[in-house]
Amino acid sequence: MKISIGGFSFFNMIREGKMDTFGYLESSKYRYHLDTVDLWNGTFEGVKDDIFSLPDEAYIQRLAEAIREKEMTIINIAVDGAHLWDADPDKRSRLYENAVAYLSIAEKLGARTIRIDAGDQSSAPGTEEQFEYVVNKFEALSRRAADLGLIVGPENHMGTSKDPKYLKKVAEAVNHPNFGILLHMGRWDTDEDIGDTLVAPWVYHTHFDGKTVGSPKGEHMVKTLLDAGYDGYWGIEYNAPDNQYAEMEWAIASVKRMLSRLN
C-alpha cells in the first residue's frame, strides 16, 4: 500500500532530542518497513527558529546519500519558512527566495513533490492583492518545478489555505500541471463537509491526523479522493502526545485496514 509517515509525526521526540532526520529514515525503513519518505524541513539540521535559515549543502548531500543507501523514495517535502504571503514586503521577498531555494533542495534530494504554503496564520482573511500575489508566485514556482520534475503547491495548513474555496480559486487561476494541493484531510475552517471534494482534482499528496486515522470520517474522505481518481500516497502526520513509536504502529495499521476495505 502507498503509505508514508510525515516527518512532523515525531515532533515531540525531535523537541526532546530523541529523534532527527536520519533517525526518522531508520524508523520508517526498518521499524515500519516503508520505502517512502515524507520529509518535514523542521527536522533538518541548520533550520532553527529563524524562519529564514536554510540547511547547508553538506547536510543535504549527507541526507541524499542516506536516502539513496536505503533505496527510499521522497514522496513529499513539507516546507515551513517559505510561505508566499506576508504583510511585510521585505519579509515576503525573503520568503519567496526560501521557496525557490527549497525547490532546488527538493530536486537534489530526488523528491517528487514539495509543499510551499500560501501564507501564514495572519494571512486570513485574504485580500485581492494577496490573491494575485499568491497566484503569480505559484505560477512562477510551477514553471520552476516543471523544469526540476516536481509538483509544488500549498497545504490546507493555516490562514487563508484553510478555506477550500480559496484554494480551489488559486488552483484554477494557476492552472499549471505542476501545481497541486497537499490535502490534510478534513482540516478546514469553513465548508468542512465539502472541502475535500472541492480540492480533490488538484490533490497530489495527503495527510491523515489523529482525528481521521481509522475513523468513519477518514474513510469517507478516502472514498471521496478515490472517486475523484486519486492514486497518490496516503501520508500519516500524527504527532501523538506520547508513546509515538507505538502510536504510529496503530496509525499505520488503521490506515491499511481502511484502504483494504475501500480498494
C-alpha angles and dihedrals in degrees: 000000000000101000132147137174118235111231091231087067089084097044094122091052091046091051089051092051093247098113139036134171094278091049088051090054091049092049094047092049104037107020098040099022095230125147093200135094123206100180130197116199090219086081093054120113110247095026103113137163089294101091091211094062117117130194114253124249095252092056093049090050092052090048092049090051092050091051092049092047090055091044091232129158121225105224095179144350113212107207126202120189095040104079114143108228126062126151090232109079094207092051089045090056093050092048091054090050087055091050091054091046092052092052087059091047091050091052092049090051093048096244122168099207139013131203115222112174122231093224145331131261092286094056094088129123093037128217131213089252089054093048093050092047093049092048092047093051094044089051089054093045091048091055090050090046091053090056090051098044094249140127115221133190149119133285125223084252109130145334118011091354091074088070107084093200089057093050091047090051091050092048092050091049095047091046097177127139091227093055122088146144130258102218117213092195116244095354100134136133092202136025091015092165094059102023098100091046093051094056099032095105091062101041113127098167139007142214127205118198135194092280096053103035108107094350130126087241091055092047090053090051092051091050090050091056095043090051088052090055099258112168101167134107127295107228122199115213102177117148099190115200092237143348087045097171093054094040090054090052088055092047094050092047091048093051092047090051091049094049093046090057094050102040 
